[in-house]
Amino acid sequence: MLDKFLQNYKRLSFEKEEELTNNFFVMFYGGEKELLSRLDKLKEQSNTDKEIFEILKIETNLDFWLKIEEILQFNNITELIKATSRLQENRDELVNLITDYEGLKKMFAIQKPFAEYNFETLFDINFDGKNREESKNLAKGIIYVTKETIAKEFDCNKRTLTKWLKICFEDRFIRKDRKITIEEYIEIFEKFFLNDDEYLDLNNDLNKYLNRLEKGVNFSKSDLAKLCDSDLKTQKENLKKIAFFSSINKFPYSICKNLASRMGYELEF
């Protein structure tokens, strides 16, 4: 997902890059007039261009945001979970990079409008005059996920993924060229990676997710037998009545957990 933004950013003309930068400072200082006033004041104090840039860096906490950008590199939810963990690990360093707390508050205040402006610029679209539903439908045609990318995330081939989708969603994603929206992708990830009574919550369940990822993003029949302190022969006998079991060689966490339960074992992760 992030790749699409980076690819489009690299294709921007120099003029468009300057426009994005200028718009950021205009939003940060509260308007074009306010930005020009701030720059004039700095020039009156006989600051050189280099010194002015350093002051702007301090006021906008530039080093802090660059570090955030460096840490939060992700293209799927699995990578987001790991990136969130890195964010926590680097908390002290990030706190030390904050150079202006008032500037930080301003950044959080302009976060949404600035993100919307960047999205419109990078993908050459316009949300003006459109309601929430219209904007959502417009974004769907630009930002989406393919079955190939989901298969790669769960370390399986597309054929296996298609079988998982059939088990969990019946015919909803059966069409081969079906584009998957971000909302649908999150739903699929939750269905594969979480228990039935769980929902994605990085704030409260991050350690649980990290532990689960350490076990693997998919589980073979041998893995399942080992998790249940059993063997393949016993497993086959216990699960032979499950129609899909013989045609699939690996499973995501949620299906593996249900199969383990059918064998009388509860996974503890």
N, C-alpha and C positions, 0 to 999 in steps of 0.2 A: 504493500500500500504506500509506504513512504517512498519507495522507488519512483512511483509515478510523479510525486511532487518534485523529487530531486531531478528527474529527467526533464520535466518541464521547466524547472528553474535554470538548468544548464542551457536550455534552448532560448532563454530570454535574450533580447537584444540589450546592449549596454544602456540604452535609453530607458528600457523597462526596469532594469536593475536599479538604476538611479531613481526612477519613479517610486519603486518599492521602498528604498531607503529613505527618500524624502518624505513619503507618506507616513512612515513609522515615526519620524521626528515630529511631524506636524501633529499626529495623534498624541504623541507623548507629551508635548508641550501645550496641548490644548487648542491648537489651531495654527494656521500659517502666520497670522499676525503675531501671535505669542512666540512662535519659533524665531521669527525675524528679530523681534524685540530682544530675545535672549542672546542671539548671536551678536547683535549690535552692542549689547551691554558688555559682552566678553571682549569684543574688539576695542571698545573704549578703554578697557583696562590694559590695553597694549599687549594682549596675549597674541602669540604667534598662532598660525593655523594648527601647528602640532600641539601646542598647549591647549587650544580650544578643543581639539579632538579628545585630548586626555580628560578634560573636564566633562565633556559629553559622555565619555566612557564611564566616568565615575557616577554621574547623575542617572544614567540609564542602567547601571550595573552590567555593562556589556560582558565582562569576563565571567560573571555568574551565569548569564544566559548562554554564552558559548560553551561553558562546561556542561550545562543542562543538555544542550543540543548534542554534545559529544557522547554523553551517557545514554540519552534516549534515542538510540538508533535501533529501530525495529521495523519489521515488515509484516508481522503477524502477532497474534495474541501470546503465543509461546515466548516469542522474543520480548514482548512487552512485559511479561511477568518477570523475566530475567533482568530487563532494563530497570524495572521498578526496584528490584532488589539491589542493583548497583547504585541506584539513587540513594537508597537508605545507607548503604555502605560508605558513600561519599558525603554524607550529611555534614560532617564537621568541616570538610574542605569547602563545601558550597556555602555554608554560613560565613566562613571567613572571606569569601569572594563578594559578599554583599557590601557595597560601598555607599549606598544611599537608600535607607529604608523607606523614605517618602517616595523615591523613584520606583521602588519595588511595588508599592501600593498602586502607583500610576500604571505600571505594566499590567498588573492584574485587572485594573479597571478597563484598559483598552484591549485586553486579550481577545475577546470575542469579535469586536469590529475589525481589528487588525487581521485576525485569522480569516474572516470573511472576505476582506479586501484582497488578501494574498491568494485565496482560493479563486476568486473571480479573475485576478490578473494572470495567474499561472495557467488557468484552463480557458481563458478568454470567454467567460460567460458573465451574465448580469442578472443579479437577483432582485434588482430594483422593481418595485411594484408587484412583486409576487408574494403570495401568502406562503405560510409554512409548508403546506402540502405541495404546492407548485414548485417551491425551491427544492424540496426533498426529491420530487420526481426528476427535476433537472439534474440534480447531483447523482442520481442513480445511474444515469447513462455515462457518467464520467468515472466515478469511483465504484469499482466492483471487484469481486474476487472470483477466480476461476476454480474449477474442480482440481486442476493441475496444481495450483498453489496450495490448496488445502491438503491434497495428497502428499505433497512434499513436506508440509509441516508435520504431518502425522507419520512420515517415513513409510509410506506404502505407495502402491501404484494406483492409477486411476480406476482400474477394474475393481480392486479391493474396496476403494473408497465408495464406489457406486453401490456395492453390496451393503456397506455400512449405512449409507443414506437410505437405501431401500428398507432396511431393518427398522431404522429410527423414524423415517418420514414417509414411508410407503412410496407413492409415485410422484411426490411433490418435486423432486429434483431429477426426474428420470430423463428429461430431454438432454441430449448430449451437449448442445451448444448453449445450455442455460447459464446466463450470467447470474451471479449470486451477489445480492446487495450486502452492504456492510452489516445491516441489521440481521439478515439471514445468516451471514457468516458467524456472527456472535452466537446466534441461536444454535448453529451446528456445532461450534466449538463447545458450548456449554453442554450440549447433548452428549458429545463424545467424552469430554474431559471431567464432567462433574457428576455427582450423585443426583438422583431425581429430586431431592429436597434442597439442593444447593443452587445458588446463582452466583455469577461472577462478581467477586468483591475483593479487589486488590488491597483495599485498606485494612480489612480484618482477617483475610484468609491467605495472605501472601505466602507465609511459611508452609502452609498445607499444600499449596500449589507447587512450590519449589520441591518439596519432598516427593510429591506425586510425579513431577517431571524427572526426578532422579531415578525413579523406578522404570520410566520409559513412557514414550508416547503411544506405543502399541505393545501388545503381548501375544506371543505365539502360543500354540497349544502346549508346548513344552513348558513355557513360562507359567501358564495357567496350572498345569499339573504340579509344578514346583511350589507355587503360591499356596496350593491347597494340600500340600504334603501328601500328594497322591502320585499316580503314574498314568501314562497315556492309555493303557488298557482299561483301567478303572474309569478314567475320564470318558473314554469312548462309550462305555457301557452306560454311564450315568446320563450322558448328554445325547444319546443316539436319537431320541425322540424330538430333538430341536431341529427343525427342518434345515436351517441355514448352516448348522455346525459343520457338516461334512464338506461344504463347498468353500469355506473360508479358513485360511491358515493363520491369520492374525486378527486381533481385535483391539479397538480403542478401550480405554479404561472402563467406561460405563458398561459396555457389553461384557467385558471380562469380569467385572464385578458381579453382574447378573448371572453369568455362567458359574462363577465360583459359588454364588448363593444356591444355585440349583444343585451344586455338589455338596451342600451343607457346610460351606465355609464362607465366612465374612472377611473381606479384605479390610485391613486396618490402616489404610492410607488413602 
